[in-house]
Amino acid sequence: MENDTQGDTGLKDFRFTGTAREWFGIWIVNLLLSIVTLGIYSAWAKVRRKRYFYQNTWVVDRNFDYHATGKQILIGRIIVVVGFFLYSFLSAIPALALLLTAVLVFAIPWLITRSLAFNARMSSWSNVRFAFTGRTWSAFLVFVMYPLLSALTLFTTYPFVTQAKQEFITENHRLGTAEFSMESGVKPFYVALLKAILWVAAAISAIVLLGAAGVIVVSELDSNLATPSPDLAVPSAWREVLQVLTVYGFFFLIIVPAFTVYGVMVRNAVLNAAELDGKHRFRSDIRAREVIWIVMSNVVAIVCTLGLMIPWAQIRMARYLADHTYAVPKGSVDEFVGTQQAANSAVGDAFTDLEGVDLGVAF
């Protein structure tokens, strides 16, 4: 990797240095302890997992780190579980059901912003902490109102929703005092949706053709077995096999690839439009067909080994994503990092490692 120079605009590769053998040792201990403790240790397992993947991800010869504790993760999960049971119990009362649903709708954006803020604060690069400053009201618009409005248009405006979500997440993050920004139109998101739809259309056409061929085969079997035979159950068995294959085919040939195509193109669009501190840029060139192959082959490997290849699959995906992600720094990285570290020291670390909890909200 070349040295940093003033005005440098060369690509700096992300690198992932973890290995399947090393991660398998951590993963299997996490799994066994989580089972023995009835899931309680899974909070600490999550910390060990994130810390391993963060610490083994490098860019410009500096790695990331994760600073949360298992206690914080566990407290967050307890809060979510208790809240879920309270909601389930109280919503059984007709007079409270509507009120609690309204409260939940407004609580979700708050939970999302709290979770994003916690995970950002617990993450760092080159000993400089990330932060998230998004507001709950903005999250309410992006995660609740925009999807509802999109539904009214039969989701033809969903790319606008995706763009809004990505802008909200990206532009409210910062590294130290340096802010992230994202300058992207909606066109890349519509292109992503169009390609996902084209995949669905092509896959359905292929399945229909295969299904038609299957019907012909079954019809031939039916005609051959029209005379008395002790093996009359064969046609129904064939039909059951075809039904099972159709269900799995629909999922693995349509749903998974379509979401993968959309996700890959969105990731590329976001990273290629992102900037840090108004000058440092990023690049992503992952390809949908390569990710689909990795996902599909990972699934086969995991199923054939009864789950023991999960660590290998995770490492494989992490390495691929890192190998196709780049930073484009402008100016000296050492100077940028030094400035952010000095700013952090001057302000003081107002948030300690014990501040906040991970509410674990997925979106």
C-alpha atoms as one frame of an Amber mdcrd trajectory, in Angstrom:
protein
   0.000   0.000   0.000   1.488   3.353  -1.034   2.407   6.070   1.464   0.000
   8.933   2.092   0.903  12.182   0.409  -0.724  15.598   0.258  -3.396  15.499
  -2.437  -3.232  11.729  -2.740  -6.310  10.344  -4.492  -5.153   6.742  -4.959
  -7.403   3.852  -4.035  -6.734   2.337  -0.618  -7.984  -1.221  -0.378  -9.975
  -2.462   2.564  -8.516  -5.739   3.841  -9.978  -8.509   5.923  -7.369 -10.632
   7.714  -9.563 -13.069   9.639  -9.336 -16.795   8.927 -11.996 -19.514   8.985
  -9.943 -21.703  11.355  -9.440 -18.897  13.877 -13.047 -17.737  13.705 -14.359
 -21.309  13.988 -12.690 -21.635  17.406 -14.417 -18.479  18.658 -17.729 -19.336
  16.989 -18.025 -22.844  18.421 -17.266 -21.627  21.958 -19.862 -18.867  21.550
 -22.423 -21.420  20.343 -21.813 -23.951  23.106 -21.808 -21.364  25.903 -24.988
 -19.774  24.521 -26.703 -23.193  24.577 -25.467 -24.045  28.084 -26.605 -20.660
  29.464 -29.975 -20.817  27.653 -29.057 -17.891  25.451 -27.740 -15.517  28.106
 -24.147 -15.758  26.880 -25.274 -14.820  23.352 -24.908 -11.162  24.385 -21.196
 -11.691  25.041 -21.006 -13.870  21.918 -22.262 -10.934  19.848 -19.542  -8.704
  21.281 -16.850 -11.282  20.529 -18.178 -11.705  16.975 -18.342  -8.012  16.174
 -14.977  -7.338  17.787 -13.318 -10.118  15.780 -14.689  -8.905  12.451 -14.020
  -5.244  13.252 -10.463  -5.808  14.438  -9.668  -7.845  11.332 -10.958  -5.199
   8.918  -8.263  -2.742   7.829  -7.961   0.281   5.576  -4.859   2.461   5.153
  -3.047   0.122   7.583  -5.472   0.962  10.395  -8.183  -1.325  11.707 -11.626
  -0.912  13.201 -12.612  -1.883  16.743 -15.753  -2.525  18.771 -15.974  -1.391
  22.390 -19.370  -2.519  23.710 -19.671  -5.028  26.532 -21.809  -8.116  26.879
 -23.594  -6.495  29.813 -24.798  -3.635  27.636 -26.079  -6.019  24.972 -27.832
  -8.171  27.596 -29.548  -5.180  29.232 -30.785  -4.018  25.842 -32.214  -7.435
  25.062 -33.937  -7.657  28.436 -35.568  -4.273  27.817 -36.821  -5.390  24.389
 -38.122  -8.739  25.689 -39.881  -7.154  28.663 -41.386  -4.508  26.399 -42.602
  -7.174  23.969 -44.326  -9.198  26.695 -45.899  -6.092  28.220 -47.198  -5.067
  24.811 -48.569  -8.576  24.115 -50.270  -8.727  27.533 -51.734  -5.231  27.578
 -52.813  -5.257  23.923 -55.190  -8.098  24.782 -57.267  -5.411  26.537 -59.414
  -3.850  23.764 -59.356  -0.391  25.344 -55.540  -0.354  25.301 -54.809  -2.153
  22.033 -55.214   0.877  19.757 -53.322   3.183  22.125 -50.407   0.755  22.491
 -50.202   0.294  18.721 -49.944   4.063  18.284 -47.262   4.224  20.979 -45.337
   1.418  19.261 -45.431   3.221  15.917 -43.812   6.279  17.500 -41.451   4.191
  19.651 -39.878   2.358  16.708 -38.076   5.457  15.311 -36.746   6.247  18.789
 -35.479   2.689  19.179 -33.791   2.875  15.770 -31.977   6.132  16.535 -30.909
   4.859  19.964 -29.566   1.652  18.458 -27.702   3.499  15.686 -26.229   5.954
  18.199 -25.067   3.178  20.513 -23.465   1.054  17.802 -21.755   4.068  16.270
 -20.360   5.170  19.627 -19.113   1.673  20.361 -17.251   1.520  17.027 -13.952
   3.128  16.126 -11.328   3.328  13.406  -7.712   4.072  14.266  -8.810   4.842
  17.860 -11.266   7.507  16.658 -14.881   6.871  17.681 -17.849   7.080  15.359
 -21.030   8.920  16.356 -24.626   9.182  15.168 -26.698  12.345  15.546 -29.984
  11.475  13.809 -33.225  12.802  15.281 -36.247  10.690  16.170 -38.631  12.833
  14.098 -36.501  12.371  10.980 -36.391   8.620  11.665 -40.194   8.613  11.977
 -40.517  10.133   8.510 -37.940   7.820   6.928 -38.851   4.505   8.575 -42.612
   4.911   9.099 -44.220   7.596   6.962 -42.273   7.143   3.723 -42.874   3.351
   3.543 -46.591   3.897   4.200 -46.785   6.497   1.428 -44.845   4.166  -0.858
 -47.399   1.416  -0.201 -50.103   3.752  -1.507 -48.225   3.851  -4.824 -47.934
   0.024  -4.870 -44.254   0.475  -3.945 -43.393   2.074  -7.286 -41.730   4.849
  -5.262 -39.806   2.467  -3.004 -36.412   3.583  -4.433 -37.145   7.025  -2.958
 -37.655   5.339   0.422 -34.355   3.467   0.096 -32.537   6.645  -0.872 -34.045
   8.511   2.088 -33.057   5.750   4.531 -29.496   5.618   3.239 -29.136   9.391
   3.344 -30.503   9.506   6.888 -28.097   6.823   8.097 -25.044   8.092   6.196
 -25.370  11.817   6.743 -26.027  11.502  10.466 -22.852   9.516  11.080 -19.500
  11.068  11.773 -15.978   9.888  12.514 -14.689  12.003  15.355 -15.807  15.473
  14.291 -15.682  14.706  10.543 -19.155  14.329   9.038 -20.245  11.867   6.365
 -22.299  13.039   3.408 -24.019  11.328   0.495 -24.699  13.019  -2.829 -26.801
  10.680  -4.932 -29.875  10.990  -7.080 -32.633   8.417  -7.087 -31.681   6.970
 -10.494 -29.251   4.281  -9.175 -31.942   3.027  -6.806 -34.508   2.749  -9.600
 -31.948   0.917 -11.739 -31.415  -1.490  -8.834 -35.164  -2.098  -8.529 -35.529
  -2.590 -12.283 -32.748  -5.191 -12.390 -34.259  -7.023  -9.413 -37.637  -7.091
 -11.200 -35.996  -8.337 -14.405 -34.377 -11.149 -12.433 -37.776 -12.088 -10.965
 -39.359 -12.106 -14.424 -36.570 -14.232 -15.908 -36.580 -16.681 -12.993 -40.372
 -17.084 -13.065 -40.254 -17.727 -16.805 -37.624 -20.427 -16.278 -39.629 -22.035
 -13.467 -42.809 -21.991 -15.567 -40.982 -23.741 -18.404 -39.554 -26.320 -16.012
 -42.983 -26.750 -14.450 -44.555 -27.319 -17.858 -41.914 -29.931 -18.605 -42.663
 -31.547 -15.249 -46.380 -31.673 -16.006 -45.650 -33.425 -19.288 -43.453 -35.974
 -17.509 -46.104 -36.623 -14.852 -48.797 -36.962 -17.541 -46.676 -39.549 -19.282
 -46.299 -41.444 -16.022 -50.059 -41.274 -15.458 -50.770 -42.709 -18.905 -48.233
 -45.477 -18.468 -49.753 -46.413 -15.120 -53.348 -46.320 -16.361 -53.429 -50.122
 -16.435 -53.742 -51.942 -13.097 -50.466 -51.836 -11.241 -49.436 -52.170  -7.571
 -47.322 -48.995  -7.955 -50.117 -46.480  -8.573 -48.752 -44.170  -5.818 -45.813
 -43.094  -7.990 -47.615 -40.203  -9.740 -48.684 -38.587  -6.431 -45.147 -38.962
  -5.112 -43.855 -37.187  -8.187 -46.350 -34.395  -7.639 -45.201 -33.944  -4.023
 -41.571 -33.786  -5.129 -42.440 -31.181  -7.757 -44.340 -29.114  -5.180 -41.388
 -29.140  -2.784 -38.972 -28.252  -5.584 -41.264 -25.421  -6.668 -41.317 -23.906
  -3.172 -37.557 -24.102  -2.734 -36.995 -23.008  -6.306 -39.188 -19.944  -5.779
 -37.189 -18.988  -2.693 -33.649 -19.685  -3.911 -34.098 -18.778  -7.578 -36.344
 -15.738  -7.160 -36.509 -14.211  -3.680 -32.872 -14.534  -2.543 -31.268 -13.433
  -5.846 -33.727 -10.540  -6.306 -32.987  -9.126  -2.865 -29.287  -9.745  -3.435
 -29.308  -7.827  -6.732 -31.107  -4.908  -5.113 -28.885  -4.907  -2.021 -25.654
  -5.100  -4.016 -26.571  -2.212  -6.286 -27.778  -0.089  -3.363 -24.510  -0.713
  -1.498 -22.481   0.335  -4.529 -24.611   3.438  -5.064 -24.326   4.538  -1.426
 -20.584   4.008  -1.036 -19.768   5.531  -4.414 -21.735   8.651  -3.429 -20.424
   8.930   0.141 -17.839  11.415   1.376 -16.088  11.946   4.698 -15.193  15.458
   5.812 -16.231  16.764   2.387 -13.226  15.286   0.568 -12.421  11.664   1.410
 -14.414   9.362  -0.846 -15.214   5.646  -1.095 -15.684   3.064  -3.818 -17.523
  -0.250  -4.023 -17.551  -2.572  -7.037 -19.187  -5.756  -5.770 -21.109  -7.681
  -8.430 -24.519  -9.247  -7.966 -23.716 -12.502  -9.778 -20.612 -13.031  -7.625
 -22.519 -12.376  -4.403 -25.352 -14.673  -5.530 -22.828 -17.439  -6.183 -21.242
 -16.912  -2.759 -24.627 -16.920  -1.011 -25.888 -20.024  -2.832 -22.695 -22.036
  -2.415 -22.506 -20.967   1.238 -26.026 -22.303   1.808 -25.135 -25.637   0.196
 -21.954 -25.945   2.267 -23.783 -25.094   5.505 -26.618 -27.554   4.849 -24.264
 -30.374   3.852 -22.172 -29.916   7.033 -25.160 -29.394   9.363 -24.074 -25.834
  10.108 -20.379 -26.439  10.786 -19.373 -24.398   7.722 -21.091 -21.247   8.992
 -17.771 -19.674  10.143 -16.188 -20.405   6.757 -19.174 -18.857   4.968 -19.047
 -15.731   7.141 -15.316 -15.266   6.622 -15.703 -15.817   2.893 -18.357 -13.110
   2.588 -16.453 -10.658   4.803 -13.302 -11.096   2.733 -15.172 -10.614  -0.543
 -16.833  -7.398   0.639 -13.525  -6.015   1.922 -11.714  -6.904  -1.300 -14.241
  -4.896  -3.301 -14.383  -1.812  -1.055 -11.944   1.078  -1.279 -11.186   4.422
   0.320 -10.047   7.418  -1.738  -8.384   9.765   0.759  -7.508  13.299  -0.250
  -4.457  14.518   1.593  -2.567  12.895   4.431  -4.451  10.222   6.358  -2.013
  10.630   9.253  -2.917  14.324   9.470  -6.645  13.574   9.342  -6.413  10.926
  12.085  -4.224  13.177  14.232  -6.735  16.015  13.925  -9.645  13.786  14.952
  -7.757  12.280  17.874  -6.806  15.753  19.089 -10.408  16.934  18.780 -11.607
  13.953  20.807  -9.052  14.660  23.527  -9.954  18.350  23.659 -13.664  17.684
  23.988 -13.206  14.789  26.349 -14.831  11.403  26.095 -18.268  12.358  27.361
 -19.569   8.865  26.792 -17.860   5.994  28.556 -17.928   2.390  27.400 -20.751
   1.764  29.889 -23.002   4.500  28.476 -26.136   3.294  26.777 -27.385  -0.124
  25.779 -27.817  -1.917  22.475 -31.526  -2.211  21.760 -30.773  -4.485  18.823
 -33.308  -2.962  16.420 -32.979  -4.308  12.865 -34.160  -2.333   9.852
